[in-house]
Amino acid sequence: MASAASDRGRPPGRTALAGKTPRTTDVPDGARPGLVISELAHLGKLNLRGGDGIVPAVRKHTGCDRLPGNNRTVTVGDRTLVWLAPDEYLLLCEAGQEGHLHSQLMIDLASVHAATTNVTDALCAISLRGPAVRQVLTKGCAIDLHPSVFTAGMCAQTMLSHAAVTLIAGESDRFTLICRTSFAAYVHDWLMDAGLEYGASFRG
Amino acid sequence: MLLITCPHCGPREESEFSCGGEAHIARPLAENGLTDAQFADYLFLRDNPKGLFLERWRHTAGCRRWFNVARDTVTHEIVEFYPMGSTPKSKAGKAAHAESWRRDTAAEAAARPAPKSRAKQGVGS
């Protein structure tokens, strides 16, 4: 575990999609692209394991008064707690803050049966938006993504065309997709291909 | 493709799950002497019934949690889900558990701690 102080001072490294060139495919009728993809570079990600005993520490550092229920997220300000499994959560925080937050949580959870792991660089976060975002995701994902079912504030760990992903639905059809860093290039290529018929744009 | 309702995540497609095979196979304890043939019942022999089968499943692509499933191998109907470490609650599930040939094996009896009187004999002999 690297010390928090050195993490904070370290310049951010190369991101998972740094090698992909921003581009926009032809949009069918000259309208806006149906899918707009951008990487949420260096978004802080901490894996958090524990039961109700972690609530005080979570409240102190995120402002979330409660842990999210199954398939739900709780967002307060810039920090989001994502339900992954019973006793397992993903904490998203501002880029660059994860090292400090991790060490603070380690201190506050020292007397609780809990674990926190910094997984910022293991996972890649991608922002998806545009009028066709649900149609594109549906091509590679079997969960029900209808706007009346998969509503804002919901999340799901599932497969997107062979890649294990965590889908988080935000307000106004904005999705955050989190996948393994090693799958990020594949997921990007797949999304650009699946979005071709609606027009797809990668903004970097 | 089956639509399986994960007890934690809700309905998901079958490919997200892994089947861990037959459930309720208790490991014999070391202090219980078993013959090789009796130990083979535990280690190698698996049931393959036509009808209700009690299995372990894991939601590999989702919550990554294990749970037990009572599934009909003919119709693929899932009768119930129940947590690891517990036995079925449904009538059909209870019957399948009780009727399994494994309940009568020496290997399963040896998964329970040996009676104290026998243990004393072992020390003395």
Chai-1 contact restraints between the chains, C-beta under 6 A:
chainA,res_idxA,chainB,res_idxB,connection_type,confidence,min_distance_angstrom,max_distance_angstrom,comment,restraint_id
A,N70,B,H8,contact,1.0,0.0,6.0,A-B,restraint_1
A,A85,B,C63,contact,1.0,0.0,6.0,A-B,restraint_2
A,A85,B,R65,contact,1.0,0.0,6.0,A-B,restraint_3
A,P86,B,H8,contact,1.0,0.0,6.0,A-B,restraint_4
A,A142,B,E13,contact,1.0,0.0,6.0,A-B,restraint_5
A,Q157,B,G62,contact,1.0,0.0,6.0,A-B,restraint_6
A,M159,B,A61,contact,1.0,0.0,6.0,A-B,restraint_7
A,A164,B,A61,contact,1.0,0.0,6.0,A-B,restraint_8
